[in-house]
Amino acid sequence: MFGLIPAVRLGEAGRTGAAAWRRVLARVLGTIPREQSAAPATLRPAIVPDTLDDLRGPADGVVELPVRLYWSAGSRRFDLSSPDDAADLCESVLDAASSRSDLVRYLNAGLLIGVWPLLGLSRAKRAAWEDRFPVLRRQRLAAAA
């Protein structure tokens, strides 16, 4: 019924966090005709800073997110030298942040721009960020070309 399902790489460490699985499912569901797949509802509103310069979180090293931002099984530690870990961290923070201070503390503007095309965000959150920061849209479209 679904045809061939593409092979999906989960990263060197085989992270099984929610962010990694959402990217896997997005790739797989992308092979299903639109009328057979349901778009998930936005559970939390998008919190967007005034400028990308506000995002002064770590750009390298290992970061451990608090449980309120990453509650999936497995490690809450992210090695930012790994693109997969960096994408997982950014996606988790963007998804679960409840305040601007979460964004400022854990996200780095340069890192976010670099991994933006890898993130599996809801349409509403992606649109909110890309409408405020056109550089993110350009990054995503350039990666898709």
C-alpha positions as CSV (number, residue, x, y, z in Angstrom):
1,M,0.0,0.0,0.0
2,F,2.8,2.5,0.9
3,G,5.4,1.4,-1.6
4,L,9.0,1.5,-0.7
5,I,10.0,3.1,2.5
6,P,13.3,5.0,2.3
7,A,16.2,4.1,4.4
8,V,16.6,6.5,7.3
9,R,19.8,7.2,9.2
10,L,19.3,8.0,12.9
11,G,22.8,9.2,13.6
12,E,26.0,7.7,14.9
13,A,24.7,7.2,18.4
14,G,21.4,5.7,17.3
15,R,19.5,8.4,19.3
16,T,16.0,7.2,19.9
17,G,14.6,10.5,21.2
18,A,11.3,11.9,20.1
19,A,12.9,14.5,17.8
20,A,14.8,11.8,15.9
21,W,11.7,9.7,15.5
22,R,9.6,12.6,14.4
23,R,12.1,13.2,11.5
24,V,11.9,9.5,10.6
25,L,8.1,9.6,10.6
26,A,8.1,12.8,8.6
27,R,10.3,11.1,5.9
28,V,8.1,8.0,5.8
29,L,4.8,9.9,5.9
30,G,6.1,12.0,3.1
31,T,5.7,9.0,0.9
32,I,2.0,8.7,1.7
33,P,-0.5,10.7,-0.4
34,R,-1.7,13.8,1.5
35,E,-5.3,12.6,1.8
36,Q,-4.1,9.5,3.7
37,S,-2.0,11.4,6.3
38,A,-3.4,13.7,9.0
39,A,-1.5,16.9,9.9
40,P,-0.8,16.9,13.6
41,A,-2.4,19.7,15.6
42,T,-0.1,22.4,17.2
43,L,0.1,21.5,20.9
44,R,2.1,24.6,22.0
45,P,2.2,28.0,20.5
46,A,5.3,29.1,18.8
47,I,7.5,31.3,20.9
48,V,9.8,33.4,18.7
49,P,12.4,35.9,19.9
50,D,12.6,39.5,18.6
51,T,15.9,38.8,16.8
52,L,18.2,35.9,16.2
53,D,20.9,37.8,18.0
54,D,19.0,37.0,21.2
55,L,19.8,33.3,20.8
56,R,23.2,33.2,22.6
57,G,23.1,29.6,23.8
58,P,26.0,27.1,23.5
59,A,27.4,26.5,20.0
60,D,29.6,23.6,20.9
61,G,30.3,21.1,23.6
62,V,27.7,18.8,25.3
63,V,24.5,20.3,26.5
64,E,22.0,18.6,28.9
65,L,18.4,19.7,28.6
66,P,16.1,19.7,31.6
67,V,13.3,17.2,31.7
68,R,10.7,19.8,31.0
69,L,12.3,20.4,27.6
70,Y,13.3,16.8,26.8
71,W,11.3,14.0,28.5
72,S,11.9,11.1,26.1
73,A,13.6,7.9,27.1
74,G,17.4,7.9,26.8
75,S,20.0,10.6,27.4
76,R,19.1,14.3,27.6
77,R,22.7,15.1,26.7
78,F,23.4,16.5,23.2
79,D,26.9,16.7,21.6
80,L,26.7,19.8,19.5
81,S,29.6,18.6,17.3
82,S,27.1,16.1,15.8
83,P,24.6,17.6,13.3
84,D,22.0,15.0,14.4
85,D,22.4,15.9,18.1
86,A,22.4,19.6,17.3
87,A,19.2,19.2,15.3
88,D,17.6,17.1,18.1
89,L,18.4,19.7,20.7
90,C,17.1,22.6,18.6
91,E,13.9,20.7,17.6
92,S,13.2,19.7,21.2
93,V,13.7,23.3,22.5
94,L,11.6,24.8,19.8
95,D,8.9,22.2,20.4
96,A,8.8,22.4,24.2
97,A,9.9,25.9,25.1
98,S,7.4,27.6,27.4
99,S,9.2,31.0,27.5
100,R,11.6,33.2,25.6
101,S,14.2,32.4,28.3
102,D,14.3,28.8,27.2
103,L,15.1,29.9,23.7
104,V,17.8,32.3,24.8
105,R,19.5,29.9,27.2
106,Y,19.6,26.7,25.0
107,L,19.6,27.9,21.3
108,N,22.4,29.5,19.4
109,A,21.6,31.5,16.3
110,G,24.4,30.2,14.1
111,L,23.7,26.6,15.1
112,L,20.0,27.0,14.6
113,I,20.5,28.4,11.1
114,G,22.8,25.5,10.2
115,V,20.4,22.7,11.2
116,W,17.2,24.5,10.3
117,P,16.6,22.3,7.1
118,L,16.8,19.2,9.2
119,L,14.2,20.1,11.8
120,G,10.8,18.4,11.7
121,L,8.6,21.3,13.0
122,S,4.9,21.8,12.7
123,R,3.8,24.0,9.8
124,A,2.7,26.6,12.2
125,K,5.9,26.8,14.2
126,R,8.0,26.7,11.0
127,A,6.0,29.5,9.5
128,A,6.2,31.7,12.6
129,W,10.0,31.4,12.7
130,E,10.5,31.8,8.9
131,D,8.1,34.8,8.7
132,R,10.1,36.5,11.4
133,F,13.5,35.4,10.1
134,P,13.6,35.0,6.3
135,V,17.2,33.7,6.5
136,L,15.7,30.5,7.9
137,R,13.4,30.1,4.9
138,R,16.3,30.8,2.5
139,Q,18.4,28.1,4.3
140,R,15.7,25.5,4.1
141,L,15.0,26.2,0.4
142,A,18.7,26.2,-0.5
143,A,19.1,22.8,1.2
144,A,16.2,21.4,-0.7
145,A,17.5,22.6,-4.1
